Amino acid sequence: MIAARLLVEMGMPAAQAIAQVRAVRPGAIETQAQERHVQTHQALGDARVARK
């Protein structure tokens, strides 16, 4: 999950980050709560980029 968060913070869309992590580590990010956590950081990343 941390890897997906970092990818999102680097600008990757949340869905793509989750897919990338799962491709390398099957079974990662198992629950909807974990997916929402990564998606929440997507929104924060977008907000930070918008302010620049």
C-alpha positions as protocol buffer text, in pm:
chain_id: "A"
residue {
  index: 1
  type: MET
  ca { x: 0 y: 0 z: 0 }
}
residue {
  index: 2
  type: ILE
  ca { x: 285 y: 239 z: 75 }
}
residue {
  index: 3
  type: ALA
  ca { x: 432 y: 177 z: -270 }
}
residue {
  index: 4
  type: ALA
  ca { x: 100 y: 270 z: -432 }
}
residue {
  index: 5
  type: ARG
  ca { x: 81 y: 587 z: -221 }
}
residue {
  index: 6
  type: LEU
  ca { x: 428 y: 689 z: -331 }
}
residue {
  index: 7
  type: LEU
  ca { x: 343 y: 629 z: -696 }
}
residue {
  index: 8
  type: VAL
  ca { x: 33 y: 845 z: -656 }
}
residue {
  index: 9
  type: GLU
  ca { x: 234 y: 1119 z: -487 }
}
residue {
  index: 10
  type: MET
  ca { x: 470 y: 1108 z: -785 }
}
residue {
  index: 11
  type: GLY
  ca { x: 176 y: 1178 z: -1016 }
}
residue {
  index: 12
  type: MET
  ca { x: 43 y: 837 z: -1120 }
}
residue {
  index: 13
  type: PRO
  ca { x: -336 y: 792 z: -1114 }
}
residue {
  index: 14
  type: ALA
  ca { x: -452 y: 585 z: -815 }
}
residue {
  index: 15
  type: ALA
  ca { x: -603 y: 303 z: -1023 }
}
residue {
  index: 16
  type: GLN
  ca { x: -283 y: 265 z: -1222 }
}
residue {
  index: 17
  type: ALA
  ca { x: -68 y: 271 z: -908 }
}
residue {
  index: 18
  type: ILE
  ca { x: -280 y: -1 z: -747 }
}
residue {
  index: 19
  type: ALA
  ca { x: -259 y: -213 z: -1064 }
}
residue {
  index: 20
  type: GLN
  ca { x: 119 y: -169 z: -1084 }
}
residue {
  index: 21
  type: VAL
  ca { x: 169 y: -275 z: -723 }
}
residue {
  index: 22
  type: ARG
  ca { x: -63 y: -574 z: -762 }
}
residue {
  index: 23
  type: ALA
  ca { x: 124 y: -681 z: -1079 }
}
residue {
  index: 24
  type: VAL
  ca { x: 449 y: -700 z: -885 }
}
residue {
  index: 25
  type: ARG
  ca { x: 303 y: -821 z: -557 }
}
residue {
  index: 26
  type: PRO
  ca { x: -17 y: -1023 z: -602 }
}
residue {
  index: 27
  type: GLY
  ca { x: -249 y: -993 z: -304 }
}
residue {
  index: 28
  type: ALA
  ca { x: -135 y: -640 z: -220 }
}
residue {
  index: 29
  type: ILE
  ca { x: -399 y: -379 z: -139 }
}
residue {
  index: 30
  type: GLU
  ca { x: -667 y: -632 z: -51 }
}
residue {
  index: 31
  type: THR
  ca { x: -953 y: -430 z: 96 }
}
residue {
  index: 32
  type: GLN
  ca { x: -1172 y: -145 z: -20 }
}
residue {
  index: 33
  type: ALA
  ca { x: -1046 y: 58 z: 276 }
}
residue {
  index: 34
  type: GLN
  ca { x: -689 y: 20 z: 147 }
}
residue {
  index: 35
  type: GLU
  ca { x: -795 y: 123 z: -203 }
}
residue {
  index: 36
  type: ARG
  ca { x: -976 y: 429 z: -61 }
}
residue {
  index: 37
  type: HIS
  ca { x: -661 y: 520 z: 133 }
}
residue {
  index: 38
  type: VAL
  ca { x: -458 y: 527 z: -189 }
}
residue {
  index: 39
  type: GLN
  ca { x: -735 y: 716 z: -370 }
}
residue {
  index: 40
  type: THR
  ca { x: -750 y: 973 z: -91 }
}
residue {
  index: 41
  type: HIS
  ca { x: -385 y: 1051 z: -151 }
}
residue {
  index: 42
  type: GLN
  ca { x: -460 y: 1094 z: -520 }
}
residue {
  index: 43
  type: ALA
  ca { x: -683 y: 1388 z: -432 }
}
residue {
  index: 44
  type: LEU
  ca { x: -417 y: 1539 z: -205 }
}
residue {
  index: 45
  type: GLY
  ca { x: -156 y: 1504 z: -476 }
}
residue {
  index: 46
  type: ASP
  ca { x: -383 y: 1678 z: -725 }
}
residue {
  index: 47
  type: ALA
  ca { x: -439 y: 1964 z: -479 }
}
residue {
  index: 48
  type: ARG
  ca { x: -64 y: 2009 z: -428 }
}
residue {
  index: 49
  type: VAL
  ca { x: 1 y: 2017 z: -801 }
}
residue {
  index: 50
  type: ALA
  ca { x: -279 y: 2269 z: -858 }
}
residue {
  index: 51
  type: ARG
  ca { x: -122 y: 2516 z: -612 }
}
residue {
  index: 52
  type: LYS
  ca { x: 214 y: 2531 z: -790 }
}
